[in-house]
Amino acid sequence: MMKLLSLKRYIPFATLLSLVYGQFGDIQVTFDDRLLRGDERQEVFQLKDDIRRFISNTEWNEEFNDLDIPLYIQLVFEGTSFKSGQKTYICQALFSNGSDQRYFDKGVQFFYSPGNSLYFDPVLFDPLASFLAFYTHLILAGEIDTYELHGGAKHFEISREISFRGQTSILKKGWSSRSNLVDDLTSNNGLRMARLSFYYGLELYQDGLMEEAIIEFKKMIDGLDLVYSDFGRERYTLFFMKVQAESIADIFAKLGRKGLLLDMKDLDPDQHDIYQSALESISY
């Protein structure tokens, strides 16, 4: 069942009327271009604005048009080469929503010509626009998953289709790994369940519906148990638990739920001290 899209997670009410395409809100793009030559730095100077414009001016989803997700992109340039007579920029990249989604990519290659607008075509592959669209759809999929179980399936599939086209392109490096990334994320049903139940439980808790919230938090723990059963210590699940550990511990302590805190301490030994401190804060 789909959660109510409360908007309070990201958007002040006063900004609603100003949104055009509201899937993404604050888009921050940073570069580390120290390994580029002076003229190459000048060539990519406009790219930051081009990326921000590309993401903010594209309607990525017609239904979820008011999410206002923060998006952080970092490109670390490693140099240039030539492919088919075109200068190819080589870099590493980091994409994050500033919370529990973070993706690091070590094998990025793309062409870039200042003054040419970026445009994503779902059929025609473009090394830069398709690369940006791949991770944009991936983060959007993960976000929509927190409103409806497997709600992000459409966007995961778009990312998968982009990766298939990338593997047959002239700049195919890295696209097989990106395809595997989509497979890993979509097959991790336990994490998808856990994230949905965490955010739904958080909204219920904030609305004062404590018993309903506890039911969702128990479902979150069931989802995390499923991850360990299927995959063991899986990296994206570990990152989710690390980012949300303090919030989870604080809520469970205020609810007086020692059993839930003990479950999380067992599931997430890396955050043992956080959960132990929360346990000790509960009056006996």
Beta strands, then each sheet from edge to edge (+ up, - down):
strand 1: 24-32
strand 2: 69-83
strand 3: 86-96
strand 4: 102-111
sheet 1: 1+ 2+ 3- 4+
end
